[in-house]
Amino acid sequence: MSHGGNGLPKAACWLSPQSAQRWRSDWGIRLRLRWCTACSLATAGARELRTPDTPRTTLLSRRTGKKLPGELAALLKPQDVRGRKVRLMFQDEARFGRMVRIRRCWAPKPARPMVGNGYEREFLYVYGAVSPLQGQFDWMITHIMNTTHMSEFLAQVSSAHRRDFIVMVVDGASSHKAHDLVVPENMRLLRLPPYSPELNPQEHVWDELREKEFPNRVFNDLESVRRQLEHGLPRFAANRAGIRSLTAWPWIVSINLNAH
């Protein structure tokens, strides 16, 4: 990966005025409207983006007018935590299906590799939650995404880490804020700013799974997709050091998770 003069990875992404305004209002970061030097600061693990005309500000300095540490303090009340270890998790959903993801591949020279293609729009959905600091990954496979399955997944995660007090970072999907969503006693939800998937390390988990488990694959039916997921997800979850390297970004590691 190449880097620009300020040490951040180069990437080709265009910031619209609306995107720049969201970064400025939600996270306290001012960005110039140009081809930027970082496709996503958080994804790259960077703490901040500074330009000559902007004051020094950290990525976590402001969030919808409040500091993130203040929001965590509101969640991590001693009477709720009750001495339990605090576990920070990031949650997201993704779909995997029969449509082929074409990837580059090796072939002996001068042969040209042939890859089959498929256009069947049939999908399974995976609920996932990564614990960057522990290098752990929880998942659940379903045929549909809705509030009921979200509640089931939260219950599954709560049971798997029953001795921990979980701060689950989620996006603004409707099933994440529905009135009938059931949040376990040992869990609190913390919502990401709108339109900020680049702040969620779980997105990197999906990219890794698609690259390693689904490149250039044609599936005859959804059951084959399920079998591939049932083999690939545990294989990924077993590599705790790799998960931590992939998702434990510096600003995540620096978060204070002590009860206040």
C-alpha positions as CSV (number, residue, x, y, z in Angstrom):
1,M,0.0,0.0,0.0
2,S,1.4,3.4,-1.0
3,H,1.4,6.4,1.3
4,G,1.0,10.1,0.9
5,G,3.2,12.8,2.3
6,N,1.2,12.8,5.6
7,G,1.9,9.1,6.1
8,L,-1.7,8.0,5.4
9,P,-2.5,5.3,2.8
10,K,-3.5,6.6,-0.7
11,A,-6.8,5.5,-2.1
12,A,-9.2,6.7,-4.8
13,C,-12.3,8.0,-3.1
14,W,-14.2,11.2,-3.6
15,L,-15.6,13.2,-0.7
16,S,-18.9,15.0,-1.5
17,P,-19.8,18.1,0.4
18,Q,-22.4,16.1,2.3
19,S,-19.9,13.5,3.3
20,A,-17.4,16.1,4.5
21,Q,-20.2,17.8,6.5
22,R,-21.1,14.5,8.2
23,W,-17.4,13.9,9.2
24,R,-17.2,17.5,10.5
25,S,-20.4,17.4,12.5
26,D,-20.2,13.8,13.8
27,W,-16.6,13.3,14.5
28,G,-15.0,16.8,14.6
29,I,-12.8,16.2,11.4
30,R,-12.6,18.7,8.7
31,L,-11.7,17.3,5.2
32,R,-10.9,19.1,2.0
33,L,-13.1,18.4,-1.0
34,R,-10.6,16.6,-3.2
35,W,-9.3,13.2,-3.9
36,C,-8.4,12.3,-0.4
37,T,-5.2,10.6,0.9
38,A,-7.2,8.1,2.9
39,C,-10.2,6.2,1.7
40,S,-11.1,5.8,5.3
41,L,-9.2,7.0,8.2
42,A,-10.6,4.5,10.7
43,T,-10.2,1.6,8.3
44,A,-6.6,2.5,7.9
45,G,-6.2,2.6,11.6
46,A,-5.3,6.3,11.6
47,R,-6.3,8.5,14.6
48,E,-6.7,11.8,12.7
49,L,-6.4,13.7,9.4
50,R,-4.6,17.0,9.6
51,T,-4.4,19.7,7.0
52,P,-2.4,22.9,7.2
53,D,-5.5,25.0,7.9
54,T,-7.2,22.7,10.5
55,P,-6.5,22.5,14.2
56,R,-5.3,19.2,15.8
57,T,-8.3,17.0,16.6
58,T,-8.6,13.4,17.3
59,L,-10.9,11.0,15.6
60,L,-12.9,10.5,18.7
61,S,-13.0,14.1,19.8
62,R,-16.6,14.8,18.9
63,R,-19.7,12.7,18.1
64,T,-22.9,14.5,17.4
65,G,-21.8,17.3,19.7
66,K,-20.7,14.9,22.5
67,K,-17.5,13.2,23.2
68,L,-17.4,9.5,22.8
69,P,-15.9,9.0,26.2
70,G,-18.9,10.7,27.7
71,E,-21.3,8.4,25.8
72,L,-19.3,5.4,27.1
73,A,-19.4,6.7,30.6
74,A,-23.2,6.9,30.4
75,L,-23.3,3.3,29.3
76,L,-20.6,2.0,31.7
77,K,-22.3,2.8,35.0
78,P,-21.0,0.8,38.0
79,Q,-24.4,-0.3,39.0
80,D,-24.9,-1.8,35.6
81,V,-21.4,-3.3,35.0
82,R,-21.3,-4.7,38.6
83,G,-17.6,-5.6,38.4
84,R,-17.8,-7.5,35.1
85,K,-15.1,-7.2,32.5
86,V,-16.2,-4.8,29.7
87,R,-16.1,-6.3,26.2
88,L,-16.2,-3.9,23.2
89,M,-17.8,-5.5,20.1
90,F,-18.7,-4.2,16.6
91,Q,-21.7,-5.8,14.8
92,D,-22.9,-5.9,11.3
93,E,-24.8,-8.1,8.8
94,A,-23.8,-9.3,5.3
95,R,-25.3,-11.4,2.6
96,F,-23.5,-14.3,0.8
97,G,-25.1,-15.9,-2.2
98,R,-24.8,-17.6,-5.6
99,M,-23.6,-14.5,-7.6
100,V,-19.9,-15.1,-8.4
101,R,-17.3,-12.7,-7.1
102,I,-14.7,-12.5,-9.9
103,R,-11.1,-12.2,-8.5
104,R,-7.7,-12.3,-9.9
105,C,-6.0,-15.6,-9.7
106,W,-2.7,-17.3,-10.6
107,A,-2.3,-19.5,-13.7
108,P,0.7,-21.1,-15.4
109,K,2.0,-19.0,-18.3
110,P,0.7,-18.7,-21.0
111,A,-2.7,-20.2,-19.9
112,R,-5.6,-17.9,-19.3
113,P,-7.7,-19.0,-16.3
114,M,-11.4,-19.6,-17.0
115,V,-13.9,-18.7,-14.3
116,G,-17.6,-19.6,-14.4
117,N,-20.2,-17.0,-13.7
118,G,-23.6,-17.1,-12.1
119,Y,-26.4,-14.5,-11.8
120,E,-28.8,-16.2,-9.5
121,R,-29.9,-13.7,-6.9
122,E,-30.3,-16.1,-4.0
123,F,-28.7,-15.2,-0.7
124,L,-28.1,-16.2,2.9
125,Y,-27.4,-13.6,5.6
126,V,-24.8,-13.7,8.3
127,Y,-25.0,-11.7,11.5
128,G,-21.5,-11.0,12.8
129,A,-19.9,-9.3,15.8
130,V,-16.1,-9.0,16.3
131,S,-14.3,-8.3,19.6
132,P,-11.1,-6.5,18.3
133,L,-9.3,-6.5,21.7
134,Q,-9.8,-10.2,22.2
135,G,-9.5,-11.3,18.6
136,Q,-12.8,-13.2,18.7
137,F,-15.7,-13.4,16.3
138,D,-19.3,-14.5,16.8
139,W,-21.7,-15.2,14.0
140,M,-25.2,-16.6,13.0
141,I,-26.5,-17.7,9.6
142,T,-30.1,-16.9,8.7
143,H,-32.3,-16.7,5.6
144,I,-33.6,-13.2,6.3
145,M,-32.7,-10.1,8.3
146,N,-35.2,-8.8,10.7
147,T,-35.7,-7.7,14.3
148,T,-36.4,-11.2,15.5
149,H,-33.2,-12.6,14.2
150,M,-31.3,-9.6,15.5
151,S,-32.7,-10.3,19.0
152,E,-31.7,-13.9,18.6
153,F,-28.2,-13.0,17.7
154,L,-27.8,-10.6,20.6
155,A,-29.0,-13.4,22.9
156,Q,-26.5,-15.8,21.4
157,V,-23.6,-13.3,21.9
158,S,-24.8,-12.5,25.4
159,S,-24.8,-16.2,26.3
160,A,-21.4,-16.8,24.7
161,H,-19.9,-14.0,26.9
162,R,-22.2,-14.2,29.9
163,R,-19.5,-13.1,32.3
164,D,-18.8,-9.9,30.4
165,F,-20.6,-6.6,30.2
166,I,-20.8,-6.0,26.4
167,V,-20.8,-2.7,24.6
168,M,-22.1,-3.5,21.1
169,V,-21.5,-0.9,18.4
170,V,-24.2,-1.1,15.7
171,D,-25.2,1.0,12.8
172,G,-28.5,2.7,12.2
173,A,-30.4,-0.2,10.6
174,S,-34.1,-0.3,11.4
175,S,-33.8,-3.7,13.1
176,H,-31.1,-2.2,15.5
177,K,-33.5,0.4,16.9
178,A,-36.9,-1.3,16.6
179,H,-39.1,-1.0,19.7
180,D,-39.4,-4.8,19.9
181,L,-35.7,-5.5,19.8
182,V,-34.7,-7.5,22.9
183,V,-31.3,-6.4,24.3
184,P,-29.9,-8.7,27.0
185,E,-29.2,-7.5,30.5
186,N,-25.4,-7.7,30.1
187,M,-25.4,-5.7,26.9
188,R,-25.7,-2.0,25.8
189,L,-25.9,-0.8,22.2
190,L,-23.8,2.1,21.0
191,R,-24.8,3.5,17.6
192,L,-22.3,4.6,15.0
193,P,-22.7,8.0,13.3
194,P,-24.9,7.9,10.2
195,Y,-23.3,6.7,6.9
196,S,-20.1,5.6,8.6
197,P,-19.4,2.0,7.7
198,E,-15.7,2.8,7.5
199,L,-15.7,3.2,11.3
200,N,-16.8,-0.4,11.8
201,P,-14.0,-3.1,11.7
202,Q,-16.6,-5.8,11.1
203,E,-16.7,-4.5,7.5
204,H,-13.1,-5.8,7.2
205,V,-14.2,-9.2,8.4
206,W,-16.7,-9.5,5.6
207,D,-14.1,-8.4,3.0
208,E,-11.7,-11.1,4.3
209,L,-14.3,-13.8,4.2
210,R,-15.4,-13.0,0.7
211,E,-11.8,-12.8,-0.5
212,K,-10.7,-16.1,1.1
213,E,-13.8,-18.2,1.0
214,F,-15.9,-17.1,-2.0
215,P,-13.6,-16.0,-4.9
216,N,-14.5,-17.3,-8.3
217,R,-16.9,-19.9,-6.9
218,V,-20.1,-21.0,-8.6
219,F,-22.7,-22.6,-6.3
220,N,-25.4,-24.8,-7.6
221,D,-27.8,-24.0,-4.7
222,L,-28.1,-22.1,-1.4
223,E,-27.3,-25.2,0.6
224,S,-23.8,-25.2,-1.0
225,V,-23.4,-21.6,0.1
226,R,-24.4,-22.6,3.6
227,R,-21.9,-25.4,3.7
228,Q,-19.1,-23.0,2.5
229,L,-20.1,-20.5,5.3
230,E,-20.2,-23.3,7.9
231,H,-16.6,-24.2,6.9
232,G,-15.2,-20.7,6.4
233,L,-16.6,-18.9,9.4
234,P,-15.1,-21.3,12.0
235,R,-11.8,-21.3,10.0
236,F,-11.7,-17.5,10.2
237,A,-12.7,-17.4,13.9
238,A,-9.9,-19.8,14.8
239,N,-7.3,-17.3,13.8
240,R,-7.5,-14.9,16.8
241,A,-4.2,-13.2,16.1
242,G,-5.3,-12.5,12.6
243,I,-8.6,-11.1,13.7
244,R,-6.9,-8.8,16.2
245,S,-4.5,-7.6,13.6
246,L,-7.3,-7.0,11.2
247,T,-9.7,-5.2,13.5
248,A,-7.9,-3.8,16.6
249,W,-7.3,-0.3,15.1
250,P,-5.3,2.2,17.3
251,W,-8.2,4.3,18.2
252,I,-10.2,1.2,19.3
253,V,-7.3,0.0,21.4
254,S,-7.0,3.4,23.1
255,I,-10.6,3.5,24.3
256,N,-11.1,3.5,28.1
257,L,-13.5,0.8,29.0
258,N,-13.4,1.2,32.8
259,A,-16.8,1.7,34.5
260,H,-17.4,5.3,35.7
